[in-house]
Amino acid sequence: MGAEFDASRIDETIHGRLRLGIMALLSAASSATFAEIKQKTGASDGNLSVHLRKLEDAGYVSVEKSFVDRKPQTRAALTEAGRKAWLAYLDQLRTLLGDTPGN
């Protein structure tokens, strides 16, 4: 194992299973509605709300609330900081796995 192995560098805000799923989903889409995220992750309303809030509080996700056809709609998207944190998280996992250039 190389000297670069340091599991404590993993971003705990992202690393939770549901938050990881949300980040992965949003990294592949410009944005997604609450209903879309809920359907793709299998989360309950309350659980999804809590984890979106944690990502929002970290500055990784922006949440916008609006009305569509007189119905409330919540839409989430990665922020620039969230995209950077996501890429750093993936890089750290690669490092932990020894999957670095030249290996």
KATAVEN-V126225 format. One record per backbone hydrogen bond with DSSP energy under -1.0 kcal/mol. NH is the residue of the N-H (numbers start at 1). CO is the residue of the C=O. Records with the same first field share a line. If there is no record, write none. Layout:
BEGIN
NH = CO ; CO
END
This chain:
BEGIN
5 = 2
9 = 6
10 = 7
15 = 11
20 = 16
21 = 17
22 = 18
23 = 19
24 = 20
25 = 21
26 = 22
27 = 23
32 = 76
34 = 74
37 = 33
38 = 34
39 = 35
40 = 36
41 = 37
42 = 38
48 = 44
49 = 45
50 = 46
51 = 47
52 = 48
53 = 49
54 = 50
55 = 51
56 = 52
57 = 53
58 = 54
59 = 56
60 = 55
61 = 55
62 = 77
64 = 75
66 = 73
68 = 71
71 = 68
73 = 66
75 = 64
76 = 32
77 = 62
79 = 60
83 = 79
84 = 80
85 = 81
86 = 82
87 = 83
88 = 84
89 = 85
90 = 86
91 = 87
92 = 88
93 = 89
94 = 90
95 = 91
96 = 92
97 = 93
98 = 95
99 = 94
100 = 98
103 = 100
END
